[in-house]
Amino acid sequence: MKKTLRFLGLDVHAETIAVAVAEPDGEVRSLGTIANREESIRKLVKKLGSPEQLRACYEAGPTGYVVYWQLTQLGVDCAVVAPTLVPTKAGDRVKTDRRDALKLARSHRSGDLTAVWVPDGDSEALRDLVRAREAAKQDELRARHRLGKFLLRMGRRPAVGMKACTEPYMAWVRQVRFERPAQQATLLDYLHEVDHMAARVKRLEQAITEAVKLASPQVQEVVKGLQALRGIAEISAVTIVAELGQISRFDTPRQLMGYSGAVPSEDSSGKRKRQGSITKTGNAHLRRIVVEAAWSYRHRPAIGPRLRKRQEGVPEPIKEIAWKAQVRLSKRYARLAAAGKDQRKIITAVGRELLGFIWAIGVKAETSSKQPMAA
């Protein structure tokens, strides 16, 4: 006898979950609202019957993957779906938790939803650490800006040619004195915050280094392989791995480019073809990393001391891919620059192509890490 599947749509919030079910006979109905607690979810699954016949889904959001893990442990097949890709009627202007749950259940039954990758515990822990470091870097930048703008308002200028936030600049700042105690206290507080943020970033970067040492051999191989690329050091490589997980889950480089949101938007109809700015509908953390790395390819191909050190112990096939990336992307930058293109668009295009080389190195590194060691 063929199994009859029931599709659950869950509109998950911090304290509540609105539940709807799409029955095999076509009926879609609301089951009300339950508390967002493990015992409530367990009672719901028990009430609906065999877990093997249930297919649940909910939108990715600030509640993370806790509900996914709870349902999976109960034996329910669960999918976390991309909110931006949930079908919506153009004229629908009424949005409630109940209607959202009904829409999810209906769309899940018809197969119109796109599931996102759910990281395992180790991958999520590494990603949380990497994102904490990214947040610390943003706080550090804000602290530096506050200090610099305060000195600017007070008319205090460093020597000509001295760059901000360098060691000579900070040494100069520490020598600045104000006659009024209030302004001196303000300077000391801003300076203390800059030092505090710098120490926080350094502490998190050390924690990332230690986390990589404890990671699986596959993760370590991918991190080492990605550092063979110009513009991608350890922190950037770990960020890419943390955001992507298993890179070989993308069948082609084009899929990875689409996941990053670095592909152009398009509005074409008939003979008219119109492409616009990049979609930005993918992973913003990954997109930031590749765009930052892309700036390195405005220079001619070369292997400097730092890059040579990072490539020590990296397999030759991966080094060859990294060199091909330098040659191709440098030519790409020069060609677009000669055509008079906007520099920001050039860097975005180079970053998009860089994702193809990241995919190639990631797949090769994951494959080599799975091969048995020779006796």
Helices and strands as residue ranges (DSSP letters): E 6-12, E 16-22, E 28-35, H 38-48, G 51-53, E 54-59, H 66-73, E 77-81, G 83-85, H 97-110, H 121-153, H 167-175, H 181-213, H 217-226, H 234-244, G 247-249, H 253-260, E 264-266, E 275-278, H 284-294, G 295-298, H 305-310, H 316-338, H 343-370
